[in-house]
Amino acid sequence: MTVMTSWDLFEDLRAAQDEMLRMNTGRTWRPGQQYDSATGTAAWAPAVDISETKDAYLVAADLPGVRTGDVEITFEDGLLTIQGERHSMHDASGEKVHRAERRYGAFRRSIILPSHVEADKIEASVQDGVLQVLVPKTKEVKAKRIKVRAGQGDAALTPGPGAKNGS
């Protein structure tokens, strides 16, 4: 019986990045986390899934604990940006925190989308801590077929009389 294991092309790269970040900051990298070289700290960004149907793109972002009033979504020049802030639920004066692994503060995710979307019909909703942004596509635009005509001096593109195919 042959045992097959899957291989992740980027696993070694992620492991090296994690080790470099840990050595530089004493912290480990987690998915959705961004390193801010200016401050030397790790910022956070929500994890997103991007899918496509025949009629729209769907962007789903994990935003548990973020109020709808603390989220702003913009679309400009093909760039969908989700930004906002998640506030800490801990009252620093009334409790002693033993472990804090969740990230708080400002976040920003920008996603480049194709130009054939209807920006004025983008909709967003949130349920169970998951933000869903529906980006409708424009009606399919068919490519225009352009016929190539031979001009003067372009004899190399058009076979002359008596020319054989493939020669």
N, C-alpha and C positions, 0 to 999 in steps of 0.2 A: 504494500500500500504506500503510495506516495503522498507525502504531506506537503501542501503548498502554503506558503505564507505570502502575504501581500507586501509590497515594497513601496514606501513613500519616497518619491524623488527628493522632496524638500526636508525630510526628517533630519538629515545631518546638518543642513543649513539652519534649521530652527534650533537644534541643539547647540550649535556654535553661537548663534545669536543669544540664546538664553544664557550660556556660560559667560559671554562677554558682558552682558548686561549685569549679571550677578557679580562679576568681578569689579565692575565700575561703580555699581550703586549698592551692592549688598542685597539686591532684590532679584527676584526671578520674574521673567516675562510671562504673561498670560495672554491667551487670544483676546483680541479686542483692546489690548492695552497699547498705548503709544508712549514712546520715550521722548521726553522733552529735554534736549541737550542743553538748552539755555539755562534751565533751572536745575538740571540734574535729577529730576524726579520723573516718575512714571505717571502719565495722564491716563484717563480712561476714555474709551469709546464703546458704544453699544455694539454687540454682535449683530450682524445683519445677514439676511438671506435675500437673494435677488432671484426672482423667477420670471418667466415669460409665458404668456399665453398668446393665442392668435390675435387677440384684441388689445392686450395691455401688458405692462410690466408691473410686477408686484414687489415692493420692498418691504420686508418685515424686520423690525428692529426690536431687540429686547430692551425694554425700559421699565423694569419693575421699580416701584417706588418713586417714579417721576410723575408729577402732576401735569395734566394737559396744559395748564397755563404756563408751565416751565419749559415747553417745547416750541420751537419755531422751525417751520419747514419752508424753504425757498427753492425756487427753480429758476435758473437764469443761464442762458447760453449753453443748454444741455447739461448743466450741473445741478443735481438735486442735493440739497444740503439739509441735514437734520442736526439741529443744535439745541442746546438747553442746559439744564443743570439739575442734578440730583442732590437734594439736601440730606445731611446726616440726620438720622432719627434719634441719635444719642444726645442726652442732655449732659454736657460735660460736668456740670456742678453736682448732679444728683446720682451719678453712677460711675463705677469703675469698669472700664472696658478691658477684658482679658484678651480678646482677639478681634481684630477688625480687618477682614479680608475683602469686603465689598468696597468699591470705589465710589467716592462722592466728589461733587464739584462740577465744573463745567465740562461739557463734552461737545464733540462736533464730528460728524461723518459726512463726507461728500462723495457722491456717486455720479460718474459720468454716464449719461444715457444717450442713445442715438437721437439724432435731430428730428426724427419723424414721430414726435409725440404731441399730444394736444395739451399744452401747458395750462390753458384756462379750464380744463376739465379734471385736473388732478384732485383726488380726494384722499383724506386721511381719517383713520379711525383707530381707536385703541380698545383692546379687550384683554383682560387678564395680564396686564403688563406688557403686551406686545403691540407696538405701533405698526399699523399696516398702511402703506401709501400706495394707492392705485394710480398708475400713470397710463392713461389710454393712448393707444397708438393712433396716428392719423390713418386715413384710408390708404390702402396700399397704392403706392405710386409705381406705375410700370415704367421700366427703363425705355427710353426712346432709342429705337434702332436707327443708326446713321449709316447710310450707304457710302461706300468709298468709291470715288470716281477717279479714273486715271487722268492726270493732267499732262501737260507737255513736259517731256524729259523724265517721265516716270515709267518708262517702258519696262523697267526691271520688275515692276509689280504686276504687269499684265503680260501674259505670254503672247508672243507674236504669231502670225499665221504659220501653220505647219509645226508648231511646237508640240511636243509630246508631254503628257502628264508624267510627273516624277522624274523628268530629266532636266 
